[in-house]
Amino acid sequence: MDAAEILTRVEGRVGRITLNRPQALHALTTGMCRAMIDALLAWKDDAGVELVLIDHSGERGFCAGGDIRMLAESGAGDGAAAREFFHTEYRLNHLLFVYPKPVAAVIDGITMGGGVGISLPARYRIATERTTFAMPETGIGLFPDVGGGWHLPRMPGRTGMWLALTGARIKAADCELTGIATDDLASASLPQFKSRLIADPAAIETLLTEMEVDAGRPPLGAAHDRVEGLFAGDSVEDILENLQADGSDWAKAQLATLRTKSPISVKVSFRQMQLGGKARTFAENMAMEYRIACRMVATHDFGEGVRAVIVEKDNAPRWNPARIEDVTEADVDAIFAPLPAGEAWTPLPDLDA
């Protein structure tokens, strides 16, 4: 890994992690995850570090996800590099979740996939007018991982289920409504915010209050009742029936969107939301997600999704099975089954769950 892809340093009493891979929208690699883990562990018991700030260089986005091409190439082979990436990334997600010091993540711009995993565990999640949040994994044959099984079911009502299955993109106002963001700042004010934070990290809440802007009316508010009613149900088929029966333009749009997604991904994500919502600890959820990831990365649909969306960009994936209704419970069971002895995910040593 080029060391410049992650910049870590202590400024004042702030440990600062800056994603620095702008040409790839800061998509995470295994080396980037390791570098963040090393910095966080070094600062964990350092009395000179009071707060951790995670941000990014450039203006295009916070983090668009992970190194999808590498994962697809590995999944088509022995999968070892993909498993190493997921194991390391999930340890980073868990470390941030249990970190004993406050973490502030500036989710300015695109925040998807892996970017969600390193921001949602933060105590302060700062959006801007440029923020676009999504978990679009069902569109490439994956599932909303990096802790999505924990965070999404704990959002208000059925919002998390809707985000997980459809991959819907939302902006700052909806991020605040759902709890994805804790605060909203103007992007132009970020340099001032960061400099003042570094000067006095203990004043972060005062700074956020002083500098907060109104993100406007959340569009999701108008669709709240439909999300609650139509994305309820004990199965994906129930949701499809609800949408079909409703017949509104909004319902038709959601139904059409779901029909474009990988059927196995939709079914797996639905069960992930159910089980993750019942998980007792974040670590328990991450162990489940690791089992799913190890298997999903080797499926036909993941390779096909990457081909259609990332490589050839024809946006015409040929899923197998082709319809959600053709995915069996046995198909989903196989994805969630325990891994062989000694292959399960574990958190970093000496960390609480």
Helices and strands as residue ranges (DSSP letters): G 3-5, E 6-11, E 14-19, G 22-24, H 30-44, E 51-56, E 61-63, H 68-75, H 80-98, E 103-107, E 110-112, H 114-117, E 124-127, E 132-134, G 137-140, H 148-151, G 152-154, H 159-166, H 172-178, E 183-184, G 187-189, H 190-199, G 201-203, H 204-211, H 219-222, H 224-230, H 236-246, H 249-260, H 263-278, H 282-296, H 300-306, I 307-311, G 324-326, H 329-336
